[in-house]
Structures are given as structure tokens and as C-alpha cells.
Amino acid sequence: MPSTKPLGVGFIGSGFNAKFHMLGWIGVRDADVRGVWSPNKKNAGVAAAYAKKLDVGDCKPYKSITDMVADPDIDAIWITGPNQARIENVEEIVQAVESGMGTLKGIACEKPLARNVAEAKKVRDMVKRIGVQQGYLENQVFTPQVETGRNLLWARGAATTGRPYLARAAEEHSGPHMPWFWQGKLQGGGVLNDMMCHSALVVRHLLTKPGESLSTVKPVRVTGHIASLKWTRPEYAAKLKKQMGNEVDYTKAASEDFASLVIEFETDDGKIALGEASTSWSFVGAGLRLSAELLGPEYSLAWNSLDTGLKLFFSREVKGKAGDDLVEKQHAEMGLMPVVASEAVAYGYEAEDRHFVRVFLGKEESRLDFDDGVEVVKILMAAYQSAEQGKTLGFPPKGIEQFVPQVAQGTWHPRRA
């Protein structure tokens, strides 16, 4: 039965991603951000203070995940911490619930669900064991432009001239904020594992009729390619090491900073559709650029997050500190600059958080659960396999359940590749 009591939400993780969700919470009803845990006590306190400043809940830092789960004020957990801590974090949640220390209505987990298929299935199975609702957090399928355009094209174009046959999606910026993202052994790969989870799901989402399951658009072949275009160049490897610390040395152990993927789908009515996706940490522009296209027999959709309705101009005489106040991953502070006025809304965080709050309160059916998260990881691992073997692979390819990319093993060499 739907709950009338506001959902109390606790965050695992206190960094960039957690704060984006908190910012999106301004537009979320029936839920409050009440807690945050981080292995760094100071960071947890800063994130809790940020949530209070936004007035999205009486948030406090917790000493442990167990303490947060045990608090009756916490009804659901949002997992937004680093990939390498995913299994450990979920194990502590599950142990706290199974030992009777606390109860939860739902667990939402940021993309990717885990670093490889074996880990993703472990996360899914542990959470299913305690019988709570699951939410796979994938903000880009909730972006207003993608949702509005998809619904209109299917209702008007596809309904009269036939289903769409080609979708494209890309996410590009100049690189992540934190050192662990750059380390293949920690993160699970490079830009493909970090960001292709967005684009691979967006193309499948666009090709799926609204209201129908993703399973109606089945991946059958995958072609992946990865490369290091920028950050292994000596001058940029040195710059990266200076910014991120000695553990990030791309002259010795590099991750890919560009990836492309073509997915061939078979639809439930026997037709073929294609999804093209690309991701980059080597993009130079105003800042983060998200884009998508959908094409059918007599229609098309196009979206670019930097085609904003607001632009500012700063001459050379305007001096200021570097920052991300105009657009995420901002790359300059002068010239003609696009401004994304409400990034948490534009990138889909507000809509996805609103959706999963309603799911955990029993008011909606989940659009994305941990089974979907596992499927996305399978596609990512198939892309890595394809890139390593230099050929198109049938999906799912042999050995996908145990596969770990060379980038994640620390054995990938961009020149040999």
C-alpha cells in the first residue's frame, strides 16, 4: 500500500555525485535527506551541512552505514560512493538488515551498478535477498529533453510511419574530479566504464516504445573501441599526475579517455535497430556536453545540453577564479559561455530521485531496477571484450560472467591496443 509518511533517505557517499542528488532534491516531494555517511568524517559533515543549507532535510552525518540503517528515521539508502567500495557498502547494509538492526523500504544505487558482471550480480543478489525495492540510478534517461522528445516522436512519428531505427548518445567532458576515477584498478576501467553506462542505456531507452520493457529491444551484437587520445601524451600525463597525485601516472598505467560503441538490437517485431554511443574525457569545450539523437522513417530528434537558452560573455578584462558555476566541468571563464541554469533538473537528477522516492513509497512501479543495472554492465564488459579482440561480438559474448577488462587489471597498453 502507498505510504503517506515522508521517506527518510540516507546517503552513502559525500562527494560530487551525492551533492548533485541533494541539489535535485529541492524539487522532490514526500522525502527528506536525513543522513549521510562517508569514510571521511569531515566530508560527511560538509555534505550534511550542504543538505541543510538547501533545506532538503534535517540531515546529519553518521559514524557508520550500520548506524544509519539502524536509525528509524532512515527508510531508504542512496549509494553514491566510489565503485571500488560498492560490494563492501552493500554487504554492510544487508548485514544490518538481516541482523535485525534496521529495516529499509528501498535501496537506490548510482551507475555503474558495479565494476564487472560478477560484482554486479553479487550486488543485485544481496539486495534481492533482503526483499527491498531497488532503484538503478541512471539520470540521463530521466532528462526532460530526452523524455519529452521520446514520448512525442513515438506518439506522432512512430505511430504513423514506423518505429525508430537509429539512436545516438554521447557524454563528453575534460575528465573526472577525483583521483580514483582515473585509476582502472579502482574504478573498474576508464571512460567506458565510467560514462558509457549512460549512453548505452540512453540509446536503448530511445529505441524502446514508452511503457514497454527494455527487453523488447534486445542487444544481439556489440562493437567496441577504446583509446587514449590525450592523457597519455607526456605533457598531459605530467599535468594529470600533478593534479591528482602520484597514484595517477598515465606514463605507467593508463585508462582509456575515449570509447565508442555500436550495439545492434533486434526488436520484438523482428526489426533491426542500431545504437551508437561515444564517451570522452578528452573533450575540449565549454564544459560537460550531453547529446542524443533518434531517427525514424519520417522523423528525428536532436538534443545537446550546451545549446542552452542562456549565454554570458566575459571579455579578457574579466578576471576570476576557475569554477563550475556556469556548467559542470567548466573549461573556461571568458568568452561566450553557455549557462545551464538548473543542472540537477537538466541532467535528470531531480526527475529520477522523484521517481524512486515514489517507487519506495509504493506509488509507482520502478522503471529501472538492479536487473537493468546488471544488463548495462554486461554491455560495458562486452564492449571492452570487443575492443580487446578487435572485432564485433555476439551478445552476450562467451566468458562475460568472469571477464575483467585489461584496463581494470592494469595491463592495458594504449599503443599496443
Number of C-alpha atoms within 10 A of each C-alpha: 6 11 12 10 9 14 23 24 25 28 31 26 23 26 18 13 16 21 19 16 23 27 22 25 26 17 15 19 14 14 21 24 26 23 28 30 27 22 15 11 15 12 17 24 19 16 26 26 16 17 26 17 12 13 16 21 20 15 24 20 23 23 14 16 22 19 15 29 27 19 16 12 16 23 24 28 25 23 25 24 22 19 20 16 13 22 17 10 19 21 14 15 24 22 16 19 16 13 9 10 15 20 21 22 19 22 24 24 24 21 23 26 30 28 27 24 24 17 18 24 20 16 24 20 14 16 20 14 10 15 12 15 22 25 27 25 25 24 22 24 24 22 19 16 20 24 16 11 18 21 17 14 22 22 13 12 19 19 11 11 13 14 22 24 18 22 26 25 26 24 23 23 22 21 19 13 13 13 17 18 23 29 22 26 21 19 24 28 30 29 30 31 29 22 21 30 23 25 28 28 23 26 25 27 21 30 28 22 20 15 8 11 12 20 13 16 23 18 22 15 21 26 22 27 23 25 21 23 15 17 23 23 13 12 10 14 19 17 14 20 16 12 13 15 11 12 12 23 20 22 15 11 20 25 31 28 26 22 25 21 27 20 27 21 24 18 19 12 9 9 11 17 21 20 27 21 26 25 29 28 26 18 20 16 16 23 23 20 22 20 20 22 22 23 20 20 14 13 15 16 18 15 15 15 20 20 14 12 9 11 15 11 11 12 10 8 7 10 10 8 6 10 13 13 12 21 21 16 20 21 20 16 21 16 14 13 22 20 22 21 15 12 18 22 23 20 23 22 27 25 23 27 26 17 20 27 28 21 20 25 23 16 15 13 13 17 17 19 19 24 16 18 27 24 17 23 27 22 26 28 27 28 32 27 26 22 23 17 13 13 14 19 20 16 20 17 20 12 10 18 16 11 17 19 25 18 24 21 14 18 15 19 17 16 8 5 13
